[in-house]
Amino acid sequence: MGLASPPIYAVTVTAYSSHEGQCDSTPHLTASGTRVRQGVIALSRDLLRHFNPAAPFSWGDRVHVEGLGEFIVEDTMNRRHQLRADIWLPDEASAIAWGVRELTLSPVPDNPLGL
């Protein structure tokens, strides 16, 4: 019996930086209380168990973003967004240049072989 493939979610991926115009009044802190840094991703509230018990992801989960690699879920987005992810970039120009992309997001299993 083989291992089941993790679910894949089609999401709109944008980028943000620690700029008050893109965040709240604490632009260097994530919604989960950690400091922003490379490798952090924010998810829309419909994807986070903290806001939606049936959602697929929790704070601290590792996710794979198509073509970009792994990120850690530590932040969230404004409640108006659905099926969205926002990657943190170090400056506003990079975040704007990133634009809007349609990509897939999937959970990274915790050592599925138990090794």
N, C-alpha and C positions, 0 to 999 in steps of 0.2 A: 504494500500500500504506500503510495507516494504522499509527499507533503502537499497540502492544498496551497495554491497561490494566494498571496494576500490580495484583498480587494483593491481595486484601482478607482480613483475618483477623478473625474474631469473637472478641473478648476481653472479659474482665471487667476493668473499670477501677476502681481504688481510688486513694486519695491518701495521701501520707505527709508528715511534716515532720521537721525535724532534732531529733528527740526520741529520747533513748536507748531509750525503751520501744518505738519503732517502727523503730529502726535498730540497728546494732552499736555498739561503743564509740567509733567515729569518726563521729558523726552529721552532720558538716558536709562529709565527703568521700564521693564516689561510689565505686563499685566500680572504675571506670576511672581513679580518681585525681584527678578534677577536684572543684571545690567545688560543692556544690548551689546551685541558683539557679532562678529562674523559667524555665520552658521545658525543664527536665530531666525525663526519663522513665526509669523502671526497668522492665525487662521480665523476665518469668519465664525461667528458664534454658533451657527448651525452645525459646524464640524467639531465643536468642543463640548465634552461632557460636563465641564464646569457650568455651562449655560443650558445644555440640552442633554439630559440623561441618555438618550438614544444615539447620541453622536459617536463617531468612530474614534476620536482622539482625546487624549488628556494632556495636561501640562507635563512636560518632560518626555513625551513620546518622541521617538525618532521617526522621521518620515523621509521618504525618497521622492525628490522632485525630478521628473523626467528631464534628462539632459544636464542637470545641475548637481546631483548627488544628494547627500544626507543633510538634514537640518533637524534642530531640536525645537519642539513646539513650546514656546515660552511667552507668547504674546497673542493678543487678539485684535480684532478690527472693530470698527464702528458697527453698531447693530443693523445698519441699513444694508450691509453686504451679506451675500449668500454664496456658497460654493466658491470662496475666494481664499487665496493665500497671499501673504505679503512678506517678501524677504527683506532683511535689514541690510542696507549698504552704508558705508562709512560717510558718504556725503550726499547732499541734495542733488548735485549735478548727475551723479551716477544713478541715483534712484529715478530721476526724470528720464535719463537716457535709456534706462531699462525698458520703460514703456509698459505695455500690457500684452501678456502672452497667454495663450490657451495651452495648458500643459496637464500632465497627470500627476497625481499625488498618491502614494501608497505607504502603508505602515511598514516600518523595518522591524521584522520579528526579533524578539529577544532570543538569540542563540537557539534556533529551532531544533538543532540536533542534541541539545543539552550538553555540549562539550565545554 
